[in-house]
């Protein structure tokens, strides 16, 4: 008869604590994803890119459209994915539940071993944005049809349907506690907020301290935009802000509260800094400083939401030379040949 040896309860407790700690570290390490744009010449193959994400320890990706080669390459990779629906597809998806069912079948169900996390329906659609205002009537109906399609596919517990917005929707953002959406976007945005709350989905927000800084360098300090300020720069009641990223994010949370969406969580679906092409602020050193600090910073929360971490997607994996104007070509963490522009660590 084999002897049964009982482990001391202290040892069991220590082992359980180690398991919990390792799970927590894995969760924190996985907060940063990277956006994978394809508007560049000489980019690696989709298979190479997915292998490169894994090699770099990047566990999440944002795709802007359901590129079949990229989805095929993601099979079995264990990379969690935000899958984008291009703005140009919104009218078709809004017009018919059958169209949405077909989209989910072709781009989600056909890739059963891809780890879909969110479907981002449209990007920066807004009635105040002349480039995307034409898509406003179609956004919410497309989201509704896609949620129904995801649910009917039995994937509602796994995949959340949302949309990615920019901070141009804010009418006021300073101080952060006074954050409020523009009056002219509320009729468009409020039903989307209610939809997300009903479906327990986060709001995806593209947050760029770079644009805030270059738009107002007289009043915004560069160190505040780059996460390098050594002291509180903005005191807002009990909350002290040392960086602009937190201030922008908390202003969106404040705006959501005023619009009845205080229970929503925000996923930062883009954030980055260009390394060239936009004047004195667009240097390799500033891009390195911003992105390296962003990766470390989002392991924690903001002054308003200190619970953290903040799920964030850095923009972008590679330079994309087909974009205009010039500074839009230079957001990549890596060159198209996969060489890093500067040292960057995703762990």
N, C-alpha and C positions, 0 to 999 in steps of 0.2 A: 504494500500500500504506500502510495506517495504521500509524503508529509506536506501539509498545507501550511505555508508560512504567511502570517498576516503582517502586512506592511504597517509600520507605525503611522498613526493618524497624522502626525506632524509631517511625515514624508509625503503622504497622499495630498495633504493641503498644499505643500510646497509645489508638488507636481501640477496640481490644478492651477495654482497661481501662475506657474510658468506657461501653461497652455493659454490662459487668458491674456498674459502679457504678450506672448508671441502673436496671438490673434490681433491684439490692439496695435502692435507695431506694424503688422501687415496692413491693417486698415489705414493707418496714418500714411504708410509708404505709398499706398495706392490712390491717394487723393489727387495726385497730378496726372492728368491725361495730356495728350498733345493732339492738336488739330492737324489733320492730314489733307492739305490742299494740293491740287494737281495741275495748277495753271502755270506750269514751268516747263522749260525745255531740259532734256537730259536727265530727268528724274529717274531714280531706280525703278525696276519693275515692281509691281504690287507685291509679289512674293518676297522680293528683297526687302521692301519697306516693312512688311509685317515681321520678318526675321530680325530686322534692325531695331524695331520697337522692343522686341523680346530681349535682344542683346543689350539694349540700353536700360532694361528694367522698367519700361513704360507699360503700365497695365491697362491704360484706357486710351481710346482713340475717338476723335470726332471726324466723321465723314460727311461731306456736304451733299452727296447724292448717292443713290444705291448703285455704285459702280460694280458690275458683276465680277470683274477680275479681282478687285479689292475684297469683296465679300467672299469669293472663293478662297483667296489667300488667308483670310481670317479663320477659316474652318479649323477647329481644334486648337487654336492659338491661345485660348483662355483670355484674350484681350477683350475687355468690356467696351461696348460700342454705343456712341450716339450716332444714329443713322439719320441723315438729313433728307427732308423732302424739299426740292428746289421750289422757289416761289412760282416758277413757271408751271409747275404741276398742280398748284392749288385749285385752280378753276375746275380741272378735270376731276380731282378727288372730291371736291365739294358738290359736284353735280349728281353724283350717283353712289349709293352704298356699294353697288357692284364694282365700280371702279376702285373703291377703297379695298374691297375684299380681294380683288385681283392684285392690287399693289402689295398687300400684305402677303399674299400667296407667293408672288414672284420674288419679293425682296427680303422676306423674313422667313416664312415657313419653308421655303426651298433651301434655306441655309440653317438647318436644325442644330448644327453644332457650332454656331456663332453665338457669342454671348451678347445679345442685344440688351441694352440698358434703357435707352430712351429713343423715341422717334421725335426728332426736332422738325416740326411742321412749319416750314418757312423760316426765313432769317431776316430779322430787322424790318419786318412789315410794320408800317405805321402810316396813319393818315397825315402825319406831319413830315413825312419823308417823300419827296417828289419822285425818288427812284422806285419806291415800293408801294405808294398809296393805291395804285391800281389793283393790288392784290388784297386789300383790306376786306372787301365783301366776301371773299372766298376762304379766309383763314379759319374762322371758327367752324363753319360747316365742314371743312376738310378735316379739322381736328375731331369733330364729333363722329364723322364717318369712319375715321381711322381707329378711334377708340372702340367703336362697335365692331370693326373688323378684327382688331386685336383680341377683343373679348370673345368673339365667336370662334376664334382660332384657339381659344383656351390659354392665351398668353397674357391675360390681363394682370395676373399676379407677378409677372416677370418683367413686362415692358410697360413703361409709362410714356404717354403721349403728351408732348408739351410744344412750346414754340420758343425761339430765341429772339430776344428783344435787345435794343440798345438803350443807353441812358439818355438819348435824345427825347424819350418819353417824359422825362422829368421837367417840370416847370420850375421847381425850386429844389436845390440840393445842398444849400449851405445856410446854417449849420446842418449837419446830417439829420438831427432830430426834426428839422422842419421840412425834410424831403417830402415832395408832393408831385403827383403826376400833373401834366398839363391839362387844363380844362377841356381842350379840344380833342384830347385822345381818350378821355374817360368813357364816352359812349362806346368806343371800340374796345377798350382794354378791360373795363369792369366785367363784361360777360365772360371774357377769357379767364380772368381771375377766379370767378365763381366756378367755371368749368374745371379749372385745375384743382380747386379745393374739393369739389365733388368727387373727382377722380383720384385724389391724394397724389397728385403729380407736382413736381417742383416747377418753378419758373426758371427758364434758362436766360441768363443775362450776360451780354458781352460788355466787359468792363475794361476801359482803357485810360488809366491815369496819363498816358502819353498825350492823348488828345486834349485832355483838360489842361495839362501843363503848357503845351505849345499854343493853345488858344488864349492863355492868360499868364504868360511868364512874369509879368510885373507883380502879380499877387500870389502866385503859387511857386514855392521854393522847389528847386530841382531835387534836393535831398528828400523832401517830403514825398515827391513822386516816385523816387527810386528806393524807398524803404530804408534810407540811410540817415534820417534825422535822429539825433541823439537825445532829443527831448520832445515833450508834447508840443505840437505846433498849433493844434486847434483844440481848445477846451469847450466842450458842448455839455453844459450841465455837469453831471457826474462823470461823463465819458471824455477821456483824453485821447486825442488822435495823433499818432506819430507818423502815419503814412496815409496817402491819398486813396489807396485801394480800399482800406477799411472805411474811410469816410464816404466814398461813393457807394460801396455795398450797403452800408447802414442807412444811407439816404434812400436807397431803393426799398429797404425793409420798412422804413418810416412811411414811405409813400404807399406801400402795400397795406400797412395798418390803416391808413386814412381811407383806403379804398375797400376796406372790409376783408382784406386778405392777410391779416396778421399771422395766420397759422401756416402760411406757405413757407416752404424752404426755397432758397435760391441756389442754383448750380451756376457757377461762373463758367459759361460756355466758350468764352474767348478772353484772353488777356495776354499782352505782350508788349514789345518795344522794338521798333525798327532800328537796324544798325547803320543805315545810310539813306541818303536821298531826300532828307527833309530838313536840312539846315543843321545848326550847331548842336541840337539835342540828339540827333540821330547818329550816334557813334557806336562802334563795336563795344567800347567800355560801358556805355550807358545801357546797351542791350544786355550785356553780360550781367551787370549789376542788378538790373530789374528782374531778369528771369531767374537768376540764381536765388535772389531774395524772395521772389514769389514762391518758388518751390518750397523753401523752408517755412515761409510765413503761413501758408495755408494749412499747415499741420495744426494750427490753433484757430481760434475764432476771432471775432471782432469785438470792440468794446460793447456794442449793443447786444450781440449774440456770442458771448464768450465760450459757449459750449464746444464749438469747433469739432472736427476739422472742417475745412471749406472745400467741397469738391470743385476742382478747377481744371480747366483745359488751356494749356499754354498755346499761344498762336505764334508761330506755326512750326511744323517739322522742318520744312525746306523753304529756301527762297523760291519765289515764283515770278520769273522774269516776264511772263506774259501780261502781268497786271499793270495798270496805270492809276495814278501818277507814279513818279519814280520811287517815292518812299514805300509804295505798296509792294515793291519787288523784294524788299529786304527784311522781312519779318522772321525768316527762318532761323531756327537754332542750328541748323546744319546746311551746308552747301549741297547742291544736287549730287555731288560725288560722295556724300555721306561724311565728309570731313566736318568736324565741329568748327564753328566760327570762333569759339572760345571754350574754355573748360566748363562743362555743365554736368551736374550729378543729380540724377533723379531719385536717389535713395535718401 
